[in-house]
Amino acid sequence: MISHALTIVINELNAHLKKVYGDSHSSGSAQLGNPSDGFTSEKGGTSRDSLYFSIINIREEKTLKNLPNYVRDDITQKVLYENPPVYLNFQILITAPLKNYGDGLILLSRAIRFFQYKNVFTHENIEPASIIPASSHNDIDCLETFKLILDLYSASMEEVNHMWGTLGGKQYPFVIYWMRMLDLKFKAVQHQGDLITEVVTNFGQKSPTSA
């Protein structure tokens, strides 16, 4: 589901780059990638001709932690008991390791402008083609409903130094976003019961039988 969420955002960005800028820029695509693997211009390595999206931090949204553990179904008159979803926020690193430094800055700025224009992604406001995952995805690993919100994050110099030191020490033009709120849930009903449809209040005590 995490991979599918990022794929949806990347597909929307790539569609925007192609529509707005066409083929005017030879390096105009985004994809998933891990900066710690390193980038190279040689064949067989991770190409330096794209933007790369990678996850550098995951946090639980604790404000939604105490949700009810039941779902009411008025059609079947049943109540389903199941654990509530886990709501997660992801810190996304977008890296532009292009060989030409200026081209990298141009492509990165185009991505920033796109997310300034569109930072909320739902079924209603994206192209149907953007939802199509990679062929290797299992249907269980794909999102059914979603609302992904991207917020720009301004890291301190200390955080930047620590991050790139962890990723291998070589820094490229980059930007960081928080992507929220992805809810992860496995479809498994733990218990099922009947709804309470009537409450009896006019009850009394039976008088004792005389001896």
PyMOL commands that set and color helices and strands:
alter all, ss='L'
color gray80, all
select helices_A, chain A and resi 2-21+35-37+62-64+101-117+128-131+139-141+157-167
alter helices_A, ss='H'
color red, helices_A
select strands_A, chain A and resi 30-32+51-60+70-73+78-81+86-95+120-122+147-153+174-184+191-194
alter strands_A, ss='S'
color yellow, strands_A
deselect
rebuild
show_as cartoon
